[in-house]
């Protein structure tokens, strides 16, 4: 009987080993499949991380460009303002400034009404402008506008002709900003 039991045990042992080998092969197959799936997932995640990293780098670069463009624009505007303010301050002292004022009057197309001058221009050019207006047939009442830097403002009823240096400077400033922006490639 011992040999029958040993035989049954040997057969059971062989059957158990066969089953174990079968499942071991299945385990190796499943393990390989999952390793492939994990590898694919890792690659996909790596690609996504790289994509997001590149997007973040590009965003950071764009922010830096924007920051420096704003800084450049502010500096450019400051210099434009400084140059124009210096030029505007010098303009009333120019030898042809009176011709400039009379040219503004002639080009306005207005022949009567109120003629506004800056305080300094009023003191310096009032009598010459009165003489010019009389000779040319203009009928203006010459007044002072304390807010003007120079130039003229003509008013006739509801119509106002702006030839003040303040307005001219603003127009020039806008033109300069556009020109500089185009030159620097900002626009």
Backbone as CSV, one residue per row, in Angstrom:
resi,resn,N_x,N_y,N_z,CA_x,CA_y,CA_z,C_x,C_y,C_z
1,UNK,0.777,-1.159,0.000,0.000,0.000,0.000,0.853,1.273,0.000
2,UNK,1.926,1.171,0.612,2.857,2.270,0.656,3.250,2.656,-0.754
3,UNK,3.494,1.734,-1.609,3.902,2.058,-2.955,2.760,2.695,-3.726
4,UNK,1.511,2.326,-3.432,0.357,2.936,-4.099,0.267,4.391,-3.647
5,UNK,0.457,4.619,-2.383,0.389,5.993,-1.859,1.522,6.805,-2.460
6,UNK,2.674,6.207,-2.530,3.816,6.931,-3.105,3.571,7.216,-4.580
7,UNK,2.967,6.285,-5.243,2.661,6.458,-6.648,1.654,7.594,-6.817
8,UNK,0.602,7.611,-6.005,-0.418,8.654,-6.079,0.218,10.006,-5.765
9,UNK,1.073,10.000,-4.762,1.749,11.251,-4.384,2.672,11.713,-5.507
10,UNK,3.367,10.764,-6.130,4.248,11.138,-7.248,3.433,11.714,-8.398
11,UNK,2.313,11.072,-8.689,1.466,11.573,-9.771,0.901,12.950,-9.425
12,UNK,0.479,13.094,-8.163,-0.069,14.383,-7.720,1.015,15.455,-7.795
13,UNK,2.234,15.050,-7.412,3.363,15.982,-7.453,3.648,16.383,-8.895
14,UNK,3.655,15.421,-9.819,3.911,15.703,-11.237,2.803,16.580,-11.803
15,UNK,1.544,16.263,-11.401,0.416,17.053,-11.880,0.511,18.488,-11.340
16,UNK,0.895,18.605,-10.093,1.047,19.923,-9.470,2.160,20.691,-10.172
17,UNK,3.266,20.013,-10.513,4.368,20.675,-11.215,3.938,21.116,-12.610
18,UNK,3.139,20.281,-13.297,2.641,20.619,-14.627,1.723,21.833,-14.548
19,UNK,0.834,21.830,-13.535,-0.073,22.966,-13.346,0.741,24.211,-13.019
20,UNK,1.740,24.065,-12.151,2.582,25.205,-11.761,3.321,25.746,-12.982
21,UNK,3.857,24.832,-13.844,4.553,25.280,-15.050,3.597,25.999,-15.999
22,UNK,2.366,25.495,-16.105,1.378,26.118,-16.971,1.083,27.541,-16.466
23,UNK,0.831,27.671,-15.160,0.529,28.997,-14.601,1.741,29.907,-14.594
24,UNK,2.901,29.290,-14.450,4.134,30.084,-14.490,4.307,30.702,-15.876
25,UNK,4.035,29.967,-16.913,4.100,30.478,-18.278,3.051,31.571,-18.475
26,UNK,1.857,31.335,-17.906,0.785,32.334,-17.994,1.195,33.599,-17.249
27,UNK,1.810,33.429,-16.095,2.269,34.572,-15.298,3.326,35.356,-16.067
28,UNK,4.260,34.661,-16.716,5.301,35.328,-17.509,4.654,36.106,-18.648
29,UNK,3.653,35.503,-19.308,2.960,36.148,-20.412,2.232,37.405,-19.922
30,UNK,1.485,37.284,-18.820,0.747,38.429,-18.263,1.720,39.507,-17.798
31,UNK,2.810,39.083,-17.151,3.816,40.031,-16.676,4.401,40.810,-17.856
32,UNK,4.670,40.112,-18.975,5.226,40.758,-20.169,4.218,41.751,-20.750
33,UNK,2.920,41.351,-20.796,1.883,42.248,-21.308,1.811,43.518,-20.459
34,UNK,1.799,43.346,-19.136,1.702,44.510,-18.257,2.952,45.385,-18.322
35,UNK,4.106,44.753,-18.476,5.331,45.547,-18.643,5.258,46.385,-19.916
36,UNK,4.716,45.799,-20.992,4.545,46.548,-22.245,3.553,47.694,-22.059
37,UNK,2.413,47.380,-21.357,1.417,48.424,-21.099,2.010,49.533,-20.217
38,UNK,2.746,49.150,-19.207,3.390,50.133,-18.325,4.403,50.958,-19.108
39,UNK,5.178,50.299,-19.974,6.151,51.013,-20.821,5.461,52.019,-21.734
40,UNK,4.349,51.603,-22.343,3.590,52.503,-23.234,3.022,53.679,-22.435
41,UNK,2.502,53.390,-21.230,1.955,54.450,-20.387,3.060,55.417,-19.950
42,UNK,4.221,54.865,-19.599,5.361,55.718,-19.204,5.791,56.603,-20.370
43,UNK,5.838,56.045,-21.576,6.220,56.838,-22.760,5.195,57.933,-23.004
44,UNK,3.901,57.558,-22.905,2.839,58.539,-23.108,2.938,59.660,-22.066
45,UNK,3.135,59.276,-20.817,3.292,60.285,-19.761,4.548,61.129,-19.975
46,UNK,5.624,60.488,-20.383,6.870,61.219,-20.668,6.662,62.230,-21.790
47,UNK,5.951,61.794,-22.840,5.656,62.705,-23.954,4.785,63.868,-23.480
48,UNK,3.786,63.555,-22.653,2.891,64.597,-22.140,3.658,65.571,-21.237
49,UNK,4.525,65.032,-20.412,5.350,65.883,-19.542,6.246,66.783,-20.390
50,UNK,6.856,66.226,-21.408,7.730,67.009,-22.298,6.931,68.099,-23.009
51,UNK,5.735,67.720,-23.469,4.871,68.682,-24.162,4.494,69.827,-23.216
52,UNK,4.090,69.483,-22.001,3.717,70.512,-21.020,4.921,71.353,-20.618
53,UNK,6.074,70.711,-20.501,7.292,71.434,-20.146,7.626,72.453,-21.235
54,UNK,7.545,72.020,-22.487,7.807,72.931,-23.607,6.787,74.070,-23.648
55,UNK,5.512,73.741,-23.397,4.469,74.779,-23.380,4.755,75.785,-22.267
56,UNK,5.177,75.302,-21.119,5.495,76.190,-19.987,6.707,77.062,-20.299
57,UNK,7.691,76.478,-20.950,8.877,77.255,-21.342,8.472,78.340,-22.331
58,UNK,7.655,77.998,-23.316,7.211,78.983,-24.306,6.379,80.088,-23.647
59,UNK,5.543,79.711,-22.688,4.743,80.702,-21.968,5.651,81.639,-21.183
60,UNK,6.651,81.086,-20.523,7.589,81.910,-19.754,8.361,82.858,-20.674
61,UNK,8.768,82.359,-21.829,9.481,83.206,-22.802,8.560,84.324,-23.287
62,UNK,7.317,83.988,-23.575,6.359,84.998,-24.038,6.129,86.061,-22.964
63,UNK,6.056,85.638,-21.704,5.890,86.606,-20.615,7.104,87.522,-20.507
64,UNK,8.280,86.965,-20.646,9.497,87.781,-20.591,9.520,88.780,-21.745
65,UNK,9.153,88.314,-22.941,9.105,89.226,-24.093,8.115,90.357,-23.841
66,UNK,6.956,89.997,-23.342,5.932,91.000,-23.049,6.445,92.003,-22.025
67,UNK,7.083,91.510,-20.983,7.635,92.385,-19.949,8.649,93.354,-20.542
68,UNK,9.578,92.830,-21.346,10.606,93.698,-21.920,10.041,94.616,-22.995
69,UNK,9.034,94.167,-23.748,8.386,95.048,-24.720,7.679,96.201,-24.017
70,UNK,7.026,95.905,-22.887,6.382,96.967,-22.113,7.431,97.949,-21.593
71,UNK,8.523,97.399,-21.108,9.595,98.241,-20.585,10.188,99.101,-21.706
72,UNK,10.422,98.492,-22.853,10.957,99.207,-24.011,9.989,100.291,-24.460
73,UNK,8.719,99.967,-24.504,7.709,100.947,-24.894,7.670,102.109,-23.918
74,UNK,7.714,101.819,-22.632,7.687,102.881,-21.620,8.918,103.783,-21.751
75,UNK,10.084,103.163,-21.940,11.314,103.954,-22.101,11.253,104.795,-23.375
76,UNK,10.760,104.202,-24.448,10.645,104.920,-25.714,9.705,106.107,-25.561
77,UNK,8.571,105.887,-24.920,7.616,106.968,-24.718,8.210,108.069,-23.847
78,UNK,8.961,107.677,-22.844,9.605,108.667,-21.971,10.576,109.525,-22.775
79,UNK,11.360,108.883,-23.627,12.329,109.634,-24.443,11.620,110.529,-25.462
80,UNK,10.550,110.012,-26.057,9.776,110.830,-26.991,9.234,112.057,-26.265
81,UNK,8.667,111.841,-25.080,8.138,112.962,-24.299,9.234,113.967,-23.968
82,UNK,10.386,113.470,-23.547,11.500,114.364,-23.203,11.957,115.183,-24.411
83,UNK,12.110,114.514,-25.555,12.567,115.205,-26.767,11.545,116.254,-27.198
84,UNK,10.276,115.876,-27.196,9.244,116.824,-27.613,9.129,117.999,-26.638
85,UNK,9.218,117.734,-25.350,9.144,118.823,-24.371,10.302,119.798,-24.560
86,UNK,11.481,119.263,-24.799,12.651,120.119,-25.046,12.446,120.949,-26.309
87,UNK,11.966,120.296,-27.364,11.741,121.009,-28.628,10.643,122.067,-28.477
88,UNK,9.578,121.726,-27.783,8.466,122.655,-27.590,8.926,123.872,-26.790
89,UNK,9.762,123.658,-25.801,10.270,124.780,-24.996,11.155,125.701,-25.830
90,UNK,11.877,125.123,-26.788,12.781,125.920,-27.624,12.058,126.620,-28.772
91,UNK,10.942,126.058,-29.208,10.251,126.579,-30.389,9.860,128.058,-30.285
92,UNK,9.268,128.536,-29.187,8.903,129.954,-29.124,10.100,130.908,-29.241
93,UNK,11.288,130.452,-28.985,12.471,131.290,-29.105,13.092,131.258,-30.493
94,UNK,12.564,130.432,-31.381,13.122,130.299,-32.730,12.885,131.571,-33.529
95,UNK,13.825,131.907,-34.389,13.744,133.158,-35.162,12.535,133.197,-36.101
96,UNK,12.031,132.035,-36.521,10.880,131.988,-37.432,9.562,131.675,-36.714
97,UNK,9.538,131.811,-35.403,8.336,131.465,-34.643,7.158,132.375,-35.014
98,UNK,7.408,133.642,-35.217,6.323,134.554,-35.595,5.725,134.126,-36.938
99,UNK,6.571,133.723,-37.871,6.083,133.219,-39.166,5.244,131.952,-38.960
100,UNK,5.661,131.136,-38.009,4.926,129.927,-37.670,3.517,130.302,-37.193
101,UNK,3.421,131.287,-36.304,2.114,131.718,-35.786,1.231,132.282,-36.909
102,UNK,1.812,133.130,-37.740,1.018,133.715,-38.833,0.626,132.651,-39.855
103,UNK,1.468,131.676,-40.059,1.145,130.559,-40.956,-0.035,129.751,-40.423
104,UNK,-0.065,129.530,-39.118,-1.203,128.823,-38.517,-2.501,129.606,-38.725
105,UNK,-2.407,130.933,-38.564,-3.597,131.774,-38.758,-4.061,131.680,-40.208
106,UNK,-3.138,131.824,-41.140,-3.493,131.777,-42.565,-4.098,130.420,-42.942
107,UNK,-3.497,129.347,-42.463,-3.939,127.995,-42.824,-5.244,127.577,-42.144
108,UNK,-5.661,128.314,-41.129,-6.880,127.944,-40.401,-8.142,128.163,-41.220
109,UNK,-8.104,129.159,-42.103,-9.309,129.485,-42.865,-10.291,130.325,-42.057
110,UNK,-9.928,130.691,-40.833,-10.782,131.505,-39.971,-10.294,132.945,-40.076
111,UNK,-11.219,133.900,-40.228,-10.795,135.294,-40.396,-11.268,136.209,-39.268
112,UNK,-12.094,135.679,-38.380,-12.540,136.504,-37.256,-12.917,135.617,-36.087
113,UNK,-12.944,136.216,-34.902,-13.281,135.475,-33.698,-12.269,135.775,-32.604
114,UNK,-11.940,134.758,-31.837,-10.992,134.912,-30.736,-9.703,134.190,-31.071
115,UNK,-8.596,134.845,-30.788,-7.266,134.278,-31.019,-6.605,134.137,-29.657
116,UNK,-6.337,132.880,-29.253,-5.721,132.622,-27.954,-4.244,132.341,-28.128
117,UNK,-3.456,132.919,-27.220,-2.006,132.733,-27.187,-1.596,132.320,-25.782
118,UNK,-0.418,131.740,-25.678,0.140,131.456,-24.348,0.496,132.789,-23.691
119,UNK,0.708,132.788,-22.390,1.053,134.009,-21.659,2.310,134.641,-22.235
120,UNK,3.338,133.834,-22.464,4.602,134.362,-22.999,4.433,134.898,-24.416
121,UNK,3.715,134.150,-25.265,3.488,134.606,-26.646,2.664,135.891,-26.670
122,UNK,1.708,136.000,-25.763,0.878,137.200,-25.690,1.758,138.418,-25.390
123,UNK,2.645,138.252,-24.407,3.539,139.358,-24.038,4.486,139.711,-25.183
124,UNK,5.017,138.692,-25.844,6.060,138.900,-26.839,5.521,139.283,-28.230
125,UNK,4.394,138.693,-28.650,3.950,138.834,-30.043,2.607,139.547,-30.223
126,UNK,1.973,139.976,-29.167,0.632,140.571,-29.279,0.607,141.735,-30.261
127,UNK,1.498,142.693,-30.080,1.459,143.882,-30.949,1.765,143.511,-32.402
128,UNK,2.720,142.603,-32.617,3.043,142.178,-33.987,1.849,141.452,-34.625
129,UNK,1.159,140.617,-33.837,0.008,139.887,-34.366,-1.164,140.827,-34.651
130,UNK,-1.356,141.819,-33.798,-2.418,142.801,-34.057,-2.142,143.515,-35.376
131,UNK,-0.894,143.901,-35.590,-0.498,144.585,-36.828,-0.709,143.645,-38.030
132,UNK,-0.259,142.391,-37.903,-0.430,141.393,-38.971,-1.910,141.221,-39.304
133,UNK,-2.740,141.057,-38.279,-4.179,140.823,-38.490,-4.818,142.020,-39.204
134,UNK,-4.444,143.220,-38.811,-4.990,144.427,-39.458,-4.579,144.466,-40.925
135,UNK,-3.300,144.222,-41.200,-2.787,144.267,-42.580,-3.428,143.193,-43.461
136,UNK,-3.672,142.015,-42.894,-4.195,140.884,-43.676,-5.728,140.820,-43.690
137,UNK,-6.374,141.730,-42.969,-7.839,141.762,-42.971,-8.493,140.794,-42.002
138,UNK,-7.765,140.347,-40.992,-8.331,139.466,-39.973,-8.917,140.316,-38.853
139,UNK,-9.955,139.804,-38.235,-10.585,140.523,-37.136,-10.658,139.583,-35.927
140,UNK,-9.575,139.546,-35.151,-9.501,138.670,-33.983,-9.375,139.494,-32.708
141,UNK,-10.010,138.985,-31.677,-9.805,139.528,-30.344,-8.736,138.631,-29.712
142,UNK,-7.567,139.195,-29.408,-6.440,138.405,-28.909,-6.550,138.255,-27.394
143,UNK,-6.504,136.988,-26.934,-6.667,136.664,-25.511,-5.549,135.718,-25.071
144,UNK,-5.470,135.525,-23.746,-4.454,134.649,-23.155,-5.110,133.348,-22.682
145,UNK,-4.416,132.237,-22.931,-4.808,130.938,-22.376,-3.603,130.423,-21.588
146,UNK,-3.733,130.407,-20.257,-2.615,130.026,-19.381,-2.202,128.561,-19.531
147,UNK,-3.051,127.749,-20.119,-2.742,126.319,-20.249,-1.932,125.994,-21.497
148,UNK,-1.767,126.967,-22.363,-1.047,126.725,-23.611,0.451,126.888,-23.426
149,UNK,1.208,126.084,-24.166,2.668,126.211,-24.185,3.110,127.179,-25.271
150,UNK,2.283,127.334,-26.277,2.590,128.191,-27.414,1.647,127.855,-28.537
151,UNK,1.874,128.479,-29.695,0.987,128.252,-30.829,-0.255,129.106,-30.677
152,UNK,-1.337,128.696,-31.366,-2.572,129.473,-31.316,-3.780,128.560,-31.193
153,UNK,-4.853,129.142,-30.679,-6.175,128.521,-30.743,-7.098,129.609,-31.276
154,UNK,-7.831,129.289,-32.316,-8.800,130.228,-32.899,-10.196,129.710,-32.626
155,UNK,-11.051,130.609,-32.147,-12.440,130.229,-31.893,-13.355,131.201,-32.621
156,UNK,-14.302,130.616,-33.339,-15.339,131.411,-33.992,-16.647,130.674,-33.746
157,UNK,-17.459,131.260,-32.904,-18.720,130.665,-32.495,-18.465,129.272,-31.924
158,UNK,-18.984,128.227,-32.561,-18.820,126.862,-32.038,-17.626,126.135,-32.644
159,UNK,-16.929,126.770,-33.551,-15.793,126.148,-34.220,-14.501,126.565,-33.530
160,UNK,-13.649,125.590,-33.290,-12.341,125.846,-32.669,-11.261,125.264,-33.555
161,UNK,-10.273,126.078,-33.876,-9.117,125.635,-34.649,-7.966,125.499,-33.666
162,UNK,-7.477,124.273,-33.488,-6.409,124.010,-32.528,-5.058,123.995,-33.223
163,UNK,-4.263,124.981,-32.910,-2.901,125.045,-33.431,-1.935,125.289,-32.296
164,UNK,-2.354,124.862,-31.090,-1.476,125.065,-29.936,-0.329,124.066,-29.981
165,UNK,0.766,124.436,-29.374,1.916,123.528,-29.330,1.572,122.268,-28.543
166,UNK,0.645,122.375,-27.590,0.215,121.199,-26.830,-0.370,120.149,-27.774
167,UNK,-1.268,120.583,-28.655,-1.927,119.668,-29.592,-0.924,119.154,-30.624
168,UNK,-0.114,120.058,-31.141,0.888,119.670,-32.137,1.849,118.642,-31.542
169,UNK,2.255,118.868,-30.295,3.163,117.925,-29.621,2.510,116.561,-29.457
170,UNK,1.243,116.521,-29.082,0.544,115.244,-28.930,0.450,114.502,-30.257
171,UNK,0.147,115.236,-31.319,0.071,114.601,-32.645,1.435,114.056,-33.066
172,UNK,2.466,114.850,-32.827,3.819,114.409,-33.179,4.218,113.203,-32.339
173,UNK,3.840,113.219,-31.073,4.179,112.112,-30.186,3.560,110.818,-30.700
174,UNK,2.300,110.871,-31.090,1.626,109.679,-31.605,2.283,109.198,-32.900
175,UNK,2.630,110.119,-33.778,3.298,109.741,-35.028,4.661,109.119,-34.739
176,UNK,5.398,109.705,-33.802,6.711,109.163,-33.441,6.593,107.771,-32.826
177,UNK,5.607,107.573,-31.965,5.406,106.260,-31.345,5.172,105.197,-32.421
178,UNK,4.333,105.524,-33.387,4.035,104.572,-34.461,5.283,104.292,-35.286
179,UNK,6.011,105.349,-35.641,7.220,105.186,-36.449,8.261,104.353,-35.706
180,UNK,8.476,104.653,-34.446,9.474,103.904,-33.650,9.042,102.460,-33.476
181,UNK,7.767,102.241,-33.205,7.273,100.876,-33.048,7.478,100.063,-34.319
182,UNK,7.234,100.695,-35.473,7.452,99.991,-36.735,8.928,99.713,-36.942
183,UNK,9.767,100.676,-36.621,11.219,100.512,-36.783,11.734,99.388,-35.895
184,UNK,11.221,99.297,-34.665,11.673,98.261,-33.728,10.989,96.924,-33.960
185,UNK,10.015,96.914,-34.854,9.324,95.648,-35.151,8.306,95.266,-34.103
186,UNK,7.844,96.219,-33.302,6.857,95.936,-32.272,5.460,95.850,-32.883
187,UNK,5.238,96.611,-33.944,3.915,96.607,-34.593,3.997,95.803,-35.869
